Amino acid sequence: MSIKVNQELDPIFETIMLLYHCYDLEKMKNTVIKELNESGYKGEEFYQKHFKLQEKYYRAFQKNRVTSEWDAFYFKDTSWDFFCSFITPFLIDRNLVNSISELTDAEILSIILQNNDEIFEEDKSDYINLPYEEFIQVDHLISFINHFELTENENWKMLLIMRNLKTYYNNFAEIIKKNIPVYEKSIDAIKSSVDKHVTQYRRKYGTEEKVREFIKQYNLEQCEVLKVMPTLVSATAVIIIANTCYIGFLVDKVMAEGFHNNENEYLLTCLKAMSDNSKMEILTSLKKSPKYATELAAQLGLTTATVSHHMNNLLIAQMVYVEKENGKYYYHINEATVKNLLDRLYDKLLK
């Protein structure tokens, strides 16, 4: 199956993610630094060195964003897992920003169910075949919401959204539409620098062959990527939503500066990726057999969101890899990497 390679920023994705990140810029910054630290990198140092352009971008957007009385509902104390599942319809069909007001609640629900496969480890036909009026009954809604690992506040938000899909999605579409010009203005303010990044992106990922090499390097071969796009707003991330892989402009720098600077940096990165009890328990469990995220969460007493967070660090360090089987994404321990790490530690400390 071919992969479409887009070489320009996606205004819908950038605007949505700017709205999400810029609701609380300080929290966003701390999260980026924390995730870099947990992945074995010098987060504060990396941020100060490489995020000058992103800071200008964020602050230009924050200064001019069109606020809404709904902002707190959509963005305050909202986890990435919750937000990602909510925004998916707009990234499947970008025309929905302008046309979602024409859809019924049932049609919106159908889009959500058909395109959130990563949430449903089990058969979701029970929901797809239900009339909307039955779906919003309490028993069915609770069963649906239980597929998500949400906070009490997010459970409440999800309940409200599902009972009033058209209202909440239409309101969000209006927020996007009003802020796309703000995104465009923010990009214009840093256009020359952005153009340089786009040129580098084209050089690195400008062909399907190069993209496939990247997908293999990041162990994403089982994720059914059909489209690749650059992103400035999520600069250090590789995000896959609705078969589209968004590659941050700084991903190469993260790998180059944080992972392979020298032997010590490599060893420290791998060790930091296993540096808490939960990550070690995950690896120990995977040693016995491959598992999917909700299976690991249930076994270890963690939320699925926490497992996903730990897996991102382990994937970056190549301690695990992913394979899709029977519609589920299974994590495997990467024996080659573990053996290589042990050999290099032995050479470093004992030989």
URGI-V185144 format. One line per field, one symbol per residue. phi: phi as a letter, one per 40 degrees, with the letter a starting at -180 (. if undefined). psi: psi as a letter, one per 40 degrees, with the letter a starting at -180 (. if undefined). burial: + if it has 24 or more other ideal C-beta (glycine too) atoms within 12 Angstrom, else -. Layout:
BEGIN
phi=???
psi=???
burial=???
END
This chain:
BEGIN
phi=.cbcbcbbccdcccccccdccccacccccccccccccccgbcdccccccbcccccccccccccbdccaccdcccbcfbcccccccccddcccbcccdcbcccccdccccdccccbbdccbcbcbcdcdcccdccdccdcccccccccbcbccccdccccccccadcccccccccccdcbcccdccccdcbdcccdcccccccccbcbcccccccccccfbcccfcbabbcaccbcbbbbbbfgbbcbccbdccdccccbbdadccccccccccbcbccccccccccccacacdcccccccgbcccccccccdcccdcgcbabbcafgbcccbccccccccccccccccbbc
psi=hihhhieiihdddddddddddedgddddddddddddddeeigdddddddeeddddddddddddeihiieedddddhfhidddddddedddedheeddeedeeiidddddddddeffdedheiheddddehiddddeiddddddddeeigiidddddddddddefddddddddddddddeddddddddddfddddddddddddddfeiddddddddddefedeefheihiihddgdeihhhhfehhhhidedddddddedfdaddddddddddeeeiddddddddddddiiiidddddddefiidddddddddddddefeiihihhfeihhhihgdddddddddddddddd.
burial=--+-+++-+++++++++++++++-+--++-+++-+++++++++--++--++-+++-++++++-+++---++-+++--+++++++++++++++++-++--+--+-+--++++++-+++++++--+--+----+--++---++--++-++++---+--+++-+++-++-++++++++++-++-++--++--+---+--++--+--++-----+--++--+++-++-+-++++++++++++++++-++++++++++++-+++------+++++++++---++-+++-++---++++++++--+-+++++++++++++++++++++-----+++++++--++--+--+-------
END
